Amino acid sequence: MAVSIREPLPSDAADLGRAHAAAWQITYKGVIPDEVLETYTPERRTRMWERVIARPREAREHIAVAEIDGAVVGFAWTSACRDEGSPDSLGELQAINVAPSHLGTGVGLALIESAHRALAEAGFADSVLWVLPDNARARRFYELCGWRADGVERALELQDGSSIPEIRYGRDLTGIAGAGA
């Protein structure tokens, strides 16, 4: 099963919508309120991806999709850090999601390696990501890929007006092809 990493195409929106919704439904069940998770349907995520793919990328923004046998099964989304007051040298792994049917198959590793390269090639020296404390699987994965919790926490505001905690991880991009370019 060979994983191909590439830019998203308009025809990928439905696959991305299904993978994105399924990843959230499985990963955050019991962590995010059910009424919020119920809004993460394949149809709504497909419409979101149609808009995202159609619009021009921001400077230093990159989206990579993972494809296996003609189907998109995950994505990684990187950009400049969105946190207010962040230095220009700080990038962010905004999201990485893999369809639950492809967890543990190497898709996540291919995507995060692509994300590391995209961040480095965009000229970022360091990067951050935000993760829910209860997402033990993701935290182990990030740590295996060189990310470390840095002690910063915030509240993630949900659509229903509630909030849940997030913790920040950081990673030095030194040594990755294109770092600091």
N, C-alpha and C positions, 0 to 999 in steps of 0.2 A: 504494500500500500504506500505509494509515493505521494508525498505532500508537495504541492506546488504553491509558492507564495507569490502573489501578484497584487496589482492595483484592482480596486473594485470596478465592475462594469454595471451599467444600468440593469442588465439581465440578472445580476446577482441579488437584487433587492429581496426577492421572496426567500431565497436560501438564507440570506443574512437575517431576515425577520424571523424565520423558523428557528435558526440556531440561537439567536439572541434571546428570544422568548423562552426557549427550552432551557437554556443555561440559567437564566434568572429563576425560572420556576423550580428547578432542582436545587440550585445553590442556596437560594434565600428562603426556602420553605421553612417556616418556624422562626425566621430571623426578621423578615420584613412582614408587616401585617398582610394578611390574605387579601384584603380589599385593595391594597396597592399592587400586590403581585398579579391580581386578576386583570389589571390594566395592561400587563405585559403580554399581550396576545400576539401571535404571529402576524395577524393583519395590521395591528397598530405599529409593530416594529418594522414591518415591510414598508408601510407608508413613511415612517421616519427615515429608513434607509434610502428610499426613493429620493427624498429631499436632500439627504446628506450627499449621496452620489452625484446628484444633479448640480449642486452648488460648487463654485470654485473653492479650492482649498485655501485656508489662511496661510500666510507665510510660515514656513517651518512645520506645517501640519502634514501628517502622513497617515494613510489608512492602508493596511495590508490585509488581504484575505487569504485564507488557507483553502485550497481546493484539493479534493480527492475524487478521482473517477468522475470528473465533471460537475461535482456538487461542492458548493462552498460550505465549509463546516466550522468556520471560526473567523475571527478578525482580531486585529490589534490596531489601536488608534493612538497616535502620539502627536504632541504639539508642544509649544512653549507652555510653561507652567501657567495655569489659569489663576493661581492664588494671587490676590492683590499684593502689590509691592515686591513680587518675585524678581530676581535679577534676570537679565537677558540670557545669562549663561545656564539657566535652569530649565530643563525640559520636563515633560510629564507623560507618563504612560496613562492616558485617560481611561482606557478600557482594553481588556483582553478577555474574550469569551470564546469558548469552544463548545460545540454541540455536545451534550452529555454522552451521546453514542460514540464520541471520539476522544473522550478523556483517557489519558494514559497511553495514547497511541503515538505520541511524538508531535502531534499537531500544536499543542501549547508551546513546546520547546522551539519548534520552527518559527512560530509567531513571535515569541519573546526575543529570539535572536534577531529576527527581522526588525523588531521594534528598537532593540539596542543599536543596530546599525543605522536605522533611520534617525534616531536621536543624535547619534554621533555625527552623522553626515550633515545634519541640520546645524551643527556647530555648538551643541550643548556639551558642557563639561560634566554636568551632573544632571540627575533626573529624580523625580519623585513619582509616587503613585499613592493612592488612598485605598484602603481595604478595611472591610468590617472585621472587628476583632474575632468574631465567631466563625469567620471563613478560614478554618484551620487548613483545609486543603490548599487554598490559594496562598496562604502565608508560607506553608512549607515549600511550595513551588517557587515563590519569589525568593525565598532564602537560598534555595538550591541554585538559583540563577544570579546570585550576587547581591540581592537587595537586603537591606537591614532596616528594622524599625528604628526611627530616630527620636522617639519620645513625644512627638507632636500629635495631638488629638484634636478633633473637631466634631461637630454634629452635622450629620447629613440630613437635610430637610426633605421629607417625603411629600408626595402629592396630597396626602390626606391631612397635612399640617403637623404630623408627628415628626419626630427626629430620632435617629439612631447614631451611635458613635462610630467614627472612623478613625483609623490610625494611619500615620504616614510612614512610608518606607522610602529610603533613598538609595541611590546607586551612583557611584563614580563611573563615568564613561571612559576614563583614561584607558588607553590600550585597545579600544575598539576602533576599527578602521574608520577614518573620517573624524575622530573625536577632536573637538576644538577647531575644526577647519573653518 
